[in-house]
């Protein structure tokens, strides 16, 4: 993906031809512990222009001057295009998870293990106990090996198909991760530009209207009240953008988790194709070759005894090698502690968003009550002036 494609674009007239709904999962109740809360406060992320490049800061500054918070239609659509992109991305990620069936790959790997075990199962005298069978039993072993080999080759073909699919999925998830990062940057720039403009309006235009309303007419008081309402509505719009941005923030690690799961399964398939299956075939070839040698030296008890001892040592070595390979292949790419930590961070983030929402509602309610008192005082003062 090129840098040009990754550069965010800000617009006051978004194209909303596509629609998708973003569903934020409900967060569990936050722990009622002062220490936990203090730790969460210390790790809280502050959204400011430090996350932007110089060019992006200039873009935010220029765009902030174009925002007219008194234009209700423009404010309603402010940042909507970026929100739609995040919603569409969430939907595509959901479809990726919904259509993926890693269980089928697991079943195929299990079938491979069953097939290998079914033919390589040791008898009472050890892994190579069948060497003491008669010649007719040797022919049966050859026939069984040929049948097992055909089944193993068939399973190998299925695993190779899964391998190609997983490699494509991993590459696709990389592109999805980069695309989500672009959408996240766009939302960040919309939020920063909006906050910058809102601060400018409140510190200049709103203060001027307030001063004018204090000694002016009822129309001046209404103009101040209208501008305050515009600021409040725009603040709520920015809050909605912050919620959407948090969804995009969460999609980043979630996408990587999906990618890690695919990579883990891909490694297990690779290990089966390049280690387990060739090792099994080598073991079968070795078994057949040693059986022929045993028939040729059957009359020589001493040589036969030595051969058996060598075979036992070889079996021990094969056992050790197979066990080590199995242990390595079964080792997870991602430790469960890492996944637990990532999940806890996501939950903590959701808790913090919930707390911010509650605080925002409380502050807006307080501000609304204060605006009512201010308006009443202005009206009373106007009545006194008229008197």
N, C-alpha and C positions, 0 to 999 in steps of 0.2 A: 504494500500500500504506500503511495507516494506521499511526500510532505504536503503537497498541494491538496490532496484529497483529505488529509488529516487537519487542515487549517479550518477552524470554525468560522462560520459566517453569521452575522447578526442582522436581523431584519425586523421592521415594524409591521410588515405585511406578509406573514407566513402563508405557505401553501398547505392547506389542511385537507387535501383530497383524500389522503389515507387516514384511517382512524383505527385506534386500538386502545384497549382499556388496560391500565396498569393497576394491578392488585397488590397492595402492600400487606404482607402477612401480619396478623395481629401479634403484638409483642406480649410476652408474659409479664406479670407484675414485677416491678423492680424490687430488689432486696431492700428491706428497710434497715440498712446498716450505714452508720455515719462513715466508717472507714471505707466501705465500698464506694460510697458516693464521692468521698474526697479523692479517691483514686481515679474515678471516672472523670472528675473535674480536671484533674491534672493532665489526663490524656486527651481532653477535648480538643478537637481540631477547629481552629479559627479560620474562617474563609476570608482571605484578603488578597490583595494584588500581588503578594509575594509568589503566588503560584503561577503568575503570568510572565511571559517574556516582554521585552520592551515594546515590540511591535503589537503584542496583544494588549498591553496597557494603553498604548496610544489609540488602538481601536475602541477600547472600552471608553476612554475619555471622549473621543469624537462621537461615539454612539450615544453616550449619556446626554449630550447637548441636544440631540434630536428628539428625545423623549418628551412628549406632551402629556402629562398626567391628567390633564383636563379632557383629553380625548377618550371618552369611555370605550369606544369601539377599538381603538388602538391598544388601550390597556388590557382589554379583554383578550386580545390575541397576542399580547406580549409574551414572547418565549414559547408560544404554543407549538411552533414547528419543532423545536428541540424536544419538547415534551412528547410530541407524536413519535419522534424518532426513538426515544427511549421506550415508549410503549410498544412500538413495532419490534424493537430489539428483544424486549422481554418475551414477546409472543414467539419470535423465531427461536429463542433459546429454549422455551417451553416445548416447542415442536421437536427440537433436536433431542431433548431428553425423552419425550413421549415416544418417538419412533425408534429409539435406540434399544436394543435388546441384548445386553451383555450376558443375560442368563443363557441365551442360546450358545454363546461362546463357551461359557462354563460347562454346559452340557456336552459340547463337543470334546472339550478337554477331558471330561470325566469318561466319555466313551473311549477315548484313547487309552486312558489308564486301565480301564476294564479290559480292553483288548490285549494290552501288553501283559497285564497280570494273568489273564486267562491262559496264555500260552507259556508264560515264564514262571508259573507257580512252582516253587520247590517241592520235592517229594521228601519223604522221611529221611533220606540219606544225604540231603543237601541239594543245592541249586542244580548240580549236574548228576543227580541220582539216576536219571534215565540212561546214563552211559552203560549201565549194567543190564539193559534190556537186550532181548534177542534181536536178530537181524530184521525180522518181520516188524518189530516195534520201531526200528529205525526208519523203515519206510513210512510208517504211520506218522512219525515225528516230522518227516520231510513234507508229507501232505498237509499236516496241521500248520507247519510254518508257512507254506505257500498260501494257504487260506488266510492266515492271520496277516501276512504281508499285504495281501490284496486289500483287506479291510483297513489296515494302517495307512496304506497309500491313499485310499479314498478319504479317510479322515484328514490326512495331511492336506489334500486338495481343498477341503472345506476350510481348514484353518488358514491356509494361504489366502483364500478369498476374504475371510474375516480380517486378516492382517492388512490387506490393501484398503478395506473399508475404514479400519481404524486409523490408518495413516492419513487418509483423506479427511476424516473427522477431526483429527488433531490439527491439521493445517487450517481447516475451516474455523475451528475454535480460536486459533491465533488471529485470524482476520476479524472474527466477532469481537475479540477482546480489544483490538485496536479501534474498531468502529465504536465500541462502547466508550472508550477513552475519549474519542473525538466528541461524542454527544455530551459526555460529562464536562468537557472543557467549554463547550458551547453554553451549557446551562450555567456554569460558573461565571462566564463573561456576561451573560444576561443579568444574573443576580447582582454582580458587582457594579455593572453600569446602572441598573435600576436603583441600587442603594445610594450610589453617588448622586444620581439625579434627585432622588427623594430627599437626601440631606441638603442639597442645594436649595430646593424649593422650600423646605421647612425653615431654613436659616435665612432666606431672603424674602421671597414672595409671601410666604405665610406670615412671617413676622411683620412685614409691611402692612398686610391686610389687617392683622391684629391691632397694630398701632392705629391705623386709620379707623377701625371699627370702634375703638375705645372712645373716640371723640367725634365720631361721624354719625351718619344716619342709620336707620334700620337696614337700608340696602347694603351699607358697608358691613354691618354685622352679618348679614346673610352671605355676602361675598366671602367673608372670612370663614364662616361655617361651611360653605360649599367647598372651599379649597381644602379645609381640614378633612372633609369627607373624601375628597379625591386622594389625598395623601394616605388615608387609612385604607381605601380600597386598593391602591397601588401596593401598599405594604403587605396586604393579604395576598395579592398576586405574587409578589416576590416570595412570600412564605410557601405558596403552592409550588413555585419553581424549586425551592430548597428541598421540599419533600420529594419531588421528582428526581432531583439530583442525587438524593440519598439512595433511591432505588437503583440509579445507575452505578453509584459507588458499590453497592452490595453485589451487583451483577458481575463486577470485576473478579473478586475471589471465587464467586460461584462458577464462573466460566472456567477459571483455572482448575477448580476442583473436578469439573467434568473432564477437562483435558487430562488431568493426572490419572483419573480412573481409566481413561482410554489408553494412556501410556502404560499403566500397570498391566492391563490385559494384553497389550501388544507385546510387552516384554515376556509374559508367560507363554504366549504363542511362539515367539521367537526362540525361547529356550527349548520348547518342545520340538520345534522343527530342526534346530541345529545341534541339539544335545541328546534329548531323550530318545527320539526315533533312531538316529544313527547309532547310538549306543546299543539299543535293543537289537538292531540288525547285526551289528558286529558281534554281539553275544550269541546270536543264533548261528551265524557263520562259524564262530569259534566252536560252538557246541557240536555242529555237524562234522567239522573237520576233526575234532578230537574223538568223536565216535568212530570214524573210519580208522584213525590211528590205533584206537583201543582194540578194534577187531584184528588188526594186523599183528599186534603184539600180545594177543590174549594168552598165548602159551608161556610167555615170559612173566612169571609172577612178580619177580623183583622189579622189572621195568614197569609192570602195571601198577605196583604199589607206589613206586616213585611218581608215576603219572598222576595217580589219585591225589597224592600229597601236593603236587604242583597245582592240580586243578582246585584243590581246597584253598590254597594260598591265593590263586587267581580269583576265586569266588570272593574271598575276603577283601581283596583289593577292589574288585568290581563293586562289592557291597559298600565299601567306604566311599568310593568315588560317586556312586549313585546317591548315597545318603547326603553327601556334601552338596551335590548338584541339586537335589530335591530341596534341601534346606535353603540354599541360595535362591532357588526359583520361588519358594514360598514366602520369602521375606518381602514384606510390603515396601513399595516405593515411598509411601507416605505413612509415617507412624500415626497410630490412633491418637497419641497425645497432641500431635500437630493439628489433626482434624478437630479435636476437642477444643484446642486453643482458638482455631479459626472460627469455629461455631460460636464460642463464647464471645469473641470479639464482635461477631455479627449481632448476637443477642444484645450485647452491651450497647452497640450503636443504635439498635432499635429502641432500647430503653431510653437512651438519651434523646432521640427524636421525639419520643412520646412525652418526655418531660418538657422539652422545648415547646411542643404544641400546647401543653397545659399552661405553661408560663405565658405564651403568646396570647392565649384566650383570656387569661387573667388580666394581663396588662391592657389588652384592648377594652375589656369590660371596665377597668378602672379609668382608662382614657375617655371612654364614652360617657361615664358618669361625670367626669371632670368637665367634659365639653358642655354637658347639660348645665352644670353649675355656672360655667363661664358665660354661657349664652344668657342664663337668667340674670346674672349680675349686670351684663351689658344692657339688657332690656330695662332693668330697674334703673340703671344709671341714665339711660335715655329718657325714661319717664321723669326722673328728677330734673334733668336738664330742661325738659319741656315745661315743667312746672315753674 
